Amino acid sequence: MKETVQQIAHELFFEICGKKPIDIDMFFLEQQYFPKIDYEPRMTVFFPMPRAIQGLETIQGCAFSNLETYQSTIFSLFLSSVCHAAGHAKVTDFKKYKKWMVNKNKKRAYETFEFIEDIRVNEFLKKEFSEYHTEINKIQEYFTNIYEKKNLENVKKNSKKVFSNRFVSDIKIKREQLQEKILNLNSEEDEEFIKIADEVYESSNIISDFRLPFTDHYSHPKRIEKWIENINLSTEGKFLSIVERFNDVWFEQLKRRAKVRKKYGGITDDLEFDKIDFAPENIGEYLRLKNATHLFLKKMSSQMKMTPNVMDEGMPEDMGLLQMQAAIQAVAAQNNSIQIFEQDDYRRIEEEWAIVVDTSSSMRLKFDEMKKFAICLGEAANEVNSKNGKWGFFTFNNNFTIVKDHYENFDANSKSRIGGIEIKGFSFIADAVKLCSRILERENIERRYIFLITDGQALGTYEADKKMEEAVEAARKKGISVVAIGMPTGVTKIFSMCMPYEGLRKTVARFLGAYTMLAGDDL
């Protein structure tokens, strides 16, 4: 398995916080400017990834003219955000503040919470991960200097400057006093936290407008008014070694993704999808789903793997597990027709699968359950096609997302993308079937399946239902079996098989029966 930036960050995060991946969700997103943490219903961390905007590489409000020249700065900011968020995962208990926040100004209440907890996180990193803290502190000082210089330039009159300096000095003293109190807090005494929160909340101008780019904040700008351009951060030691590791992995990661995207470029031009992209990653959700479905995973994988999809001809092969009793009988009777080897698997010919999951808004009510079935199907696909088959996993709404390409391994990256599947947007079922058909057509494989998990509500395009039926019929004419899971019985008979979703147990049983029937059609 090839290493990715997300995997390295994931390992480091849990090394710092000491928690289990199943307890915390992590998303690595391009369409986000700054880190963000949601604390309920469980802690969820959103990390912005480097992305190109109008020819510039950007991250956390900073823009760079060249990725290769500034990659160490880019990943120094990224690594700082990982360390800081991991610190919150270790020391921050949002429940201490939840009741206190009721009936208060939401923005200021969150700023108060962040002010207190950022101080505690910095102290934790200083004590437990001093090598990281030292370098993060350098980055903090760099951005603080930029902010203070900008403020100084805005002071045009000397009288204002004198007043400002005196005023800033008073605030600094007050902040230092509060910081001392915060560092002396007993983490077991919730009332002490509330007293400090009241004092910070009611203290005018204690909370600065200044925001470090690598820290999470409740208030996030919808757009960047002014980018900080081409800064050059210098780090060293263990921190730098991780940054350099990010640098090496990122270029390879970009190449792999570009190669996969290229394969879809020529077969999507006439489709209505807004974009073709990779699904976001969330390994924690995948692990929870796998734990909740492990019994069904085992049943589905083993039964499908043992389903024959080719007729055996002639004598059985002289290979497998030797049955001693049968061998003695064959020798004694001089009967060569007695099978003395037991095959531990049925013969199978090559198959190609495309699992495609509808993630449009209409799926919201039943999606948690159907996602469990999707993970069972994905694990089964990997077992069935591990030796002589190919399979891909995709999702769609008005976008088409790649969870696992046919030529990717079913590794931690693909599994994380299953965990990152989210609900939103319209439902372009017809285009999803068309694209999956084109993907399957690239290989000269006899048995091809599209497993379509959807409620059948094709929304967002003109004559959506008609287009869906035409796409399914076109796929079947090409020899592709289209199996629909989640559609009400009797809605349409155009599919090779169609079944409603009736809970994980019943749906797995129904699906196994359907697959056995389809696999045996030509036996």
C-alpha positions in Angstrom: 0.0 0.0 0.0 1.4 3.4 -1.0 1.6 6.0 1.7 -0.5 9.2 1.6 -0.4 12.5 3.4 -3.7 11.7 5.0 -2.4 8.4 6.4 0.7 10.1 7.9 -1.5 12.9 9.4 -3.9 10.3 10.8 -1.2 8.3 12.5 0.4 11.4 14.0 -2.9 12.8 15.2 -3.8 9.6 17.2 -0.2 9.3 18.4 -0.5 12.8 20.0 -4.0 12.5 21.4 -3.9 8.9 22.5 -7.5 8.2 21.4 -8.9 5.5 19.2 -9.7 6.2 15.5 -13.2 4.9 16.0 -13.9 7.7 18.5 -13.0 10.7 16.3 -13.9 11.6 12.7 -11.4 13.2 10.5 -12.0 14.7 7.0 -9.3 16.0 4.7 -11.0 18.5 2.3 -9.8 20.7 -0.5 -12.9 23.0 -0.4 -12.1 24.5 3.0 -9.9 27.4 4.0 -9.1 26.8 7.6 -9.2 23.9 10.1 -12.5 23.4 11.9 -13.6 21.2 14.8 -17.2 20.1 15.6 -17.5 18.6 19.1 -21.0 17.1 18.8 -22.3 14.4 18.4 -18.7 13.3 18.3 -15.5 15.2 17.8 -15.1 15.8 14.0 -12.0 17.5 12.6 -11.9 19.1 9.1 -8.4 19.7 7.7 -7.9 21.8 4.6 -5.7 20.3 2.0 -3.4 22.2 -0.4 -5.3 23.1 -3.5 -4.7 25.1 -6.7 -6.7 28.3 -7.2 -6.2 30.4 -10.4 -2.7 28.9 -10.8 -1.6 29.4 -7.2 -1.2 26.8 -4.5 -3.2 27.7 -1.4 -3.7 26.6 2.1 -5.0 28.3 5.3 -5.3 31.8 3.7 -1.8 31.7 2.2 -1.1 31.6 -1.5 2.1 30.4 -3.2 3.3 30.9 -6.7 5.0 27.5 -6.9 4.3 24.3 -5.1 7.9 22.9 -5.4 9.5 26.1 -4.0 7.1 26.6 -1.1 6.0 23.0 -0.3 7.9 23.0 3.0 5.9 26.1 4.2 2.7 24.6 3.0 3.1 21.4 4.9 4.5 23.2 7.9 1.1 24.9 8.2 -0.7 21.6 7.6 1.4 19.8 10.2 0.8 22.6 12.7 -3.0 22.2 12.2 -2.7 18.4 12.8 -0.8 18.8 16.1 -3.1 21.6 17.3 -6.3 19.6 16.6 -4.8 16.5 18.2 -4.1 18.6 21.3 -7.8 19.5 21.5 -8.7 15.9 21.1 -6.5 15.2 24.2 -7.4 18.0 26.6 -10.6 19.7 25.5 -14.0 18.6 27.0 -16.7 20.6 25.3 -19.3 19.3 27.7 -17.9 21.6 30.4 -19.1 24.6 28.5 -22.3 23.3 26.8 -24.8 24.6 29.5 -22.8 27.7 30.1 -23.2 28.7 26.4 -27.0 28.6 26.5 -28.6 32.1 26.0 -25.2 33.7 25.4 -24.0 35.4 22.2 -23.0 32.3 20.2 -20.0 33.8 18.5 -18.5 35.3 21.6 -19.2 32.2 23.7 -17.3 30.1 21.2 -14.5 32.6 21.1 -14.3 32.4 24.9 -14.2 28.6 24.7 -11.5 28.7 22.1 -9.4 31.3 24.0 -9.3 29.1 27.1 -8.8 25.7 25.3 -6.1 27.0 22.9 -4.0 28.0 25.9 -4.5 24.5 27.5 -3.6 22.9 24.1 -0.4 24.9 23.8 0.6 23.9 27.3 0.0 20.2 26.6 2.1 20.3 23.5 4.8 22.2 25.3 5.0 19.5 28.0 4.4 16.3 26.0 5.6 17.1 22.5 8.1 19.9 23.0 9.8 19.3 19.6 6.6 20.0 17.8 5.6 22.9 20.1 8.9 24.7 19.5 8.5 24.8 15.8 4.7 25.6 16.0 5.7 28.5 18.3 8.0 29.8 15.6 5.2 29.8 13.1 2.9 31.5 15.6 5.4 34.3 16.2 5.9 34.7 12.4 2.1 35.4 11.9 1.9 37.5 15.0 4.6 39.8 13.7 2.7 40.1 10.4 -0.5 41.0 12.3 1.3 43.5 14.6 3.1 45.2 11.7 -0.2 45.6 9.8 -1.8 47.2 12.9 1.2 49.5 13.3 0.9 50.7 9.7 -2.8 51.5 10.3 -2.0 53.9 13.1 -1.5 57.2 11.4 -1.3 59.7 14.2 1.2 59.7 17.0 -1.4 60.4 19.7 -3.3 57.4 18.6 -0.1 55.4 18.6 0.7 56.4 22.2 -2.9 55.6 23.3 -2.8 52.4 21.4 0.5 51.2 22.9 -0.8 52.0 26.4 -4.1 50.3 25.7 -2.4 47.2 24.2 -0.1 47.0 27.2 -3.0 46.8 29.6 -4.7 44.1 27.6 -1.5 42.1 27.4 -1.2 42.2 31.2 -4.8 41.1 31.6 -4.3 38.2 29.1 -1.2 37.0 31.0 -3.1 37.0 34.2 -6.0 35.0 32.7 -3.5 32.6 31.1 -1.9 31.9 34.5 -5.4 31.1 35.9 -6.2 28.9 33.0 -3.0 26.9 33.3 -3.7 26.3 37.0 -7.2 24.9 36.3 -8.0 21.5 37.8 -9.4 19.6 34.9 -11.8 17.7 37.3 -13.4 20.9 38.6 -16.0 22.0 36.0 -17.0 25.0 38.1 -13.5 26.5 37.8 -13.8 26.4 34.0 -17.1 28.2 34.2 -15.7 31.0 36.4 -12.8 31.6 34.0 -15.3 31.5 31.0 -17.4 34.2 32.7 -14.4 36.3 33.3 -13.1 36.0 29.7 -16.6 36.5 28.2 -17.2 39.7 30.2 -13.7 41.1 29.7 -13.8 43.7 26.9 -11.1 43.3 24.1 -9.4 40.3 25.8 -10.2 38.2 22.7 -8.3 39.4 19.7 -9.5 39.5 16.2 -6.2 37.9 15.2 -6.5 34.3 14.0 -3.6 31.9 13.6 -4.2 30.1 10.3 -3.5 26.6 11.6 -5.9 26.8 14.5 -9.6 26.0 14.4 -12.1 28.7 15.0 -15.9 28.8 15.2 -16.1 31.8 12.8 -14.8 30.9 9.4 -14.7 33.4 6.5 -16.7 32.5 3.5 -14.0 33.9 1.3 -10.5 35.2 1.7 -10.3 39.0 1.3 -6.6 39.2 1.1 -4.2 36.2 0.7 -0.8 36.2 2.5 1.5 35.6 -0.4 4.8 33.6 -0.8 5.8 33.4 2.8 8.7 31.2 3.7 8.7 29.3 7.0 11.8 27.6 8.3 11.5 24.7 10.7 13.9 22.0 11.9 14.3 18.8 13.8 11.6 16.1 14.1 9.0 18.6 12.9 11.0 19.2 9.6 11.5 15.5 9.0 7.7 15.0 9.0 7.2 18.0 6.7 9.8 16.5 4.3 8.0 13.2 4.5 4.7 15.0 3.5 6.6 16.6 0.6 7.8 13.3 -0.8 4.5 11.6 -0.5 2.4 14.5 -1.8 3.9 14.6 -5.3 3.4 10.9 -5.8 -0.1 11.2 -4.5 -0.9 13.9 -7.0 0.5 11.8 -9.8 -1.6 8.8 -8.9 -4.8 10.9 -8.7 -4.0 12.6 -12.0 -3.6 9.2 -13.6 -6.9 8.0 -12.3 -8.7 11.2 -13.3 -7.3 11.0 -16.8 -9.0 7.7 -17.4 -12.4 9.3 -16.8 -11.7 12.3 -18.9 -12.7 10.9 -22.3 -15.9 9.1 -21.1 -17.7 11.9 -19.3 -17.9 14.8 -21.8 -21.6 14.2 -22.7 -22.8 13.6 -19.1 -24.4 16.2 -16.8 -22.2 15.7 -13.7 -20.8 18.9 -12.3 -17.4 17.2 -11.6 -15.6 13.9 -11.2 -13.6 13.7 -8.1 -12.4 11.5 -5.2 -14.6 11.0 -2.1 -13.4 12.6 1.1 -11.8 10.3 3.7 -13.0 9.4 7.2 -11.5 6.2 8.5 -13.3 6.5 11.9 -16.7 6.1 10.3 -15.5 3.2 8.2 -14.3 1.4 11.3 -17.6 2.0 13.1 -19.5 0.7 10.1 -17.3 -2.4 9.9 -17.7 -3.1 13.6 -21.5 -2.8 13.2 -21.7 -5.2 10.2 -18.9 -7.7 10.8 -21.2 -10.8 11.1 -22.9 -9.9 7.8 -19.6 -9.1 6.1 -18.3 -12.6 6.9 -21.5 -14.3 5.7 -21.8 -12.3 2.5 -18.1 -12.7 1.5 -17.9 -16.4 2.2 -21.2 -17.3 0.5 -20.5 -15.2 -2.6 -17.0 -16.5 -2.9 -18.3 -20.1 -2.9 -21.0 -19.4 -5.5 -19.9 -21.1 -8.8 -20.2 -18.9 -11.9 -18.9 -21.4 -14.5 -19.9 -25.0 -15.5 -17.2 -27.6 -14.7 -16.5 -30.0 -17.6 -14.9 -33.4 -17.6 -13.0 -34.9 -14.8 -12.2 -32.9 -11.6 -8.8 -31.5 -11.4 -6.1 -33.5 -9.5 -5.5 -30.9 -7.0 -6.9 -29.7 -3.6 -7.0 -31.4 -0.2 -6.3 -35.1 -0.3 -9.1 -37.2 1.2 -7.2 -40.3 2.6 -10.3 -42.5 3.0 -11.3 -41.9 -0.7 -7.7 -42.5 -1.9 -7.6 -45.9 -0.1 -11.0 -46.8 -1.6 -9.8 -45.8 -5.1 -6.7 -47.9 -4.9 -8.5 -50.9 -3.5 -11.2 -50.8 -6.1 -8.8 -49.7 -8.9 -11.4 -47.1 -9.8 -9.9 -43.9 -11.2 -13.2 -42.1 -11.3 -13.3 -41.7 -7.5 -12.5 -38.1 -6.6 -9.7 -38.2 -4.0 -9.1 -34.4 -3.8 -11.5 -32.0 -2.3 -11.5 -28.5 -3.8 -11.7 -25.8 -1.1 -13.3 -23.3 -3.5 -15.6 -23.5 -6.5 -14.2 -22.6 -9.9 -14.9 -19.1 -10.9 -14.3 -17.1 -14.1 -13.3 -13.4 -14.1 -16.0 -10.9 -13.2 -16.0 -7.1 -13.2 -18.2 -5.1 -10.7 -19.1 -1.5 -10.4 -20.8 -0.7 -7.1 -22.4 2.8 -7.3 -24.2 4.4 -4.4 -26.8 7.2 -4.7 -25.8 10.0 -2.2 -28.4 12.6 -3.2 -30.6 14.4 -0.6 -33.5 12.0 -1.1 -31.4 9.2 0.4 -31.0 11.0 3.8 -33.6 9.1 5.8 -32.4 5.6 5.0 -28.7 6.3 4.2 -27.1 5.2 7.5 -28.6 1.7 7.0 -27.9 1.5 3.3 -24.4 2.6 3.9 -24.0 -0.5 6.1 -25.1 -2.6 3.2 -22.7 -0.8 0.8 -19.7 -1.6 3.1 -20.8 -5.3 3.2 -21.0 -5.3 -0.6 -17.6 -3.6 -0.9 -15.9 -6.1 1.4 -17.6 -9.0 -0.5 -16.5 -7.6 -3.8 -12.9 -7.6 -2.6 -13.2 -11.3 -1.5 -14.9 -12.5 -4.7 -12.6 -10.6 -7.1 -9.4 -10.8 -5.1 -7.8 -13.5 -7.5 -9.3 -13.0 -10.9 -11.6 -10.0 -11.1 -11.8 -6.3 -11.0 -14.2 -4.0 -9.1 -14.8 -0.4 -8.5 -16.8 1.6 -5.9 -18.4 5.0 -6.7 -21.0 7.4 -5.4 -23.1 10.0 -7.2 -25.4 12.9 -6.8 -24.9 15.8 -9.2 -21.2 14.9 -8.9 -19.6 11.5 -9.5 -17.0 10.5 -6.9 -14.4 7.8 -7.0 -14.2 5.7 -3.8 -12.2 2.9 -5.4 -11.1 2.8 -9.0 -10.9 -0.7 -10.6 -7.1 -0.5 -10.7 -6.7 0.7 -7.1 -6.2 -1.7 -4.2 -8.9 -1.9 -1.5 -6.5 -0.4 1.0 -6.9 2.2 3.9 -7.4 5.0 1.4 -10.4 3.3 -0.3 -11.8 2.3 3.1 -11.5 5.8 4.4 -13.4 7.1 1.4 -16.3 4.8 2.2 -16.3 6.4 5.6 -16.3 9.8 4.1 -19.4 9.4 1.9 -21.9 12.2 2.6 -25.5 13.0 1.5 -26.3 16.1 -0.6 -27.4 17.3 -4.0 -29.5 15.9 -6.8 -29.7 12.4 -8.2 -28.3 11.8 -11.7 -29.1 8.1 -11.9 -29.0 7.8 -15.7 -25.6 9.4 -15.9 -24.3 7.2 -13.1 -25.4 4.0 -15.0 -24.0 5.3 -18.3 -20.6 6.1 -16.7 -20.4 2.8 -14.9 -21.3 1.0 -18.2 -18.5 2.8 -20.0 -16.0 1.9 -17.2 -17.0 -1.8 -17.4 -16.7 -1.8 -21.2 -13.0 -0.9 -21.0 -12.2 -4.5 -20.2 -13.0 -7.6 -22.2 -14.6 -9.5 -19.4 -17.5 -11.9 -19.8 -19.4 -11.2 -16.6 -20.1 -7.6 -15.7 -22.3 -6.2 -13.0 -23.5 -2.8 -11.9 -24.8 -2.9 -8.3 -26.9 0.3 -8.0 -27.8 1.3 -4.4 -30.6 4.0 -4.7 -34.1 4.8 -3.8 -34.9 5.4 -7.5 -35.8 9.1 -7.2 -33.9 10.4 -10.2 -34.0 14.2 -9.7 -32.3 17.2 -11.2 -32.5 16.5 -14.9 -35.3 16.7 -17.5 -37.2 13.5 -18.0 -35.0 11.8 -15.4 -37.1 8.6 -15.0 -37.1 8.0 -18.8 -33.4 8.7 -19.0 -32.8 6.2 -16.2 -34.7 3.4 -17.9 -32.9 4.1 -21.2 -29.5 3.9 -19.5 -30.3 0.7 -17.8 -31.7 -0.9 -21.0 -28.6 0.2 -22.9 -26.3 -1.4 -20.2 -28.2 -4.7 -20.4 -28.0 -4.8 -24.2 -24.2 -4.6 -23.7 -24.3 -7.7 -21.5 -24.1 -5.8 -18.2 -26.4 -7.0 -15.4 -27.8 -4.1 -13.5 -29.0 -4.9 -9.9 -30.9 -2.3 -8.0 -30.9 -2.3 -4.2 -33.2 0.0 -2.3 -36.0 0.6 -4.9 -39.6 -0.4 -4.0 -40.8 -3.7 -5.4 -42.7 -3.3 -8.7 -41.4 0.2 -9.4 -39.6 -1.0 -12.6 -38.8 -4.3 -14.2 -36.0 -3.0 -16.4 -33.3 -4.2 -14.0 -31.7 -7.6 -14.1 -32.7 -7.8 -10.4 -34.5 -5.2 -8.2 -35.1 -5.4 -4.5 -36.2 -3.0 -1.7 -34.1 -2.2 1.3 -35.6 -4.1 4.3 -32.9 -3.9 6.9 -29.4 -5.3 6.7 -30.3 -8.9 7.5 -33.1 -9.3 5.0 -31.3 -7.3 2.3 -28.1 -9.4 2.6 -30.2 -12.6 2.3 -32.1 -11.3 -0.7 -29.0 -10.1 -2.4 -27.2 -13.4 -1.9 -30.2 -15.2 -3.5 -30.2 -12.7 -6.4 -26.4 -13.0 -7.0 -26.6 -16.8 -6.9 -29.3 -16.7 -9.5 -27.5 -14.3 -11.8 -24.1 -16.1 -11.4 -25.8 -19.4 -12.4 -27.7 -18.1 -15.4 -25.2 -19.6 -17.9 -24.3 -22.8 -15.9 
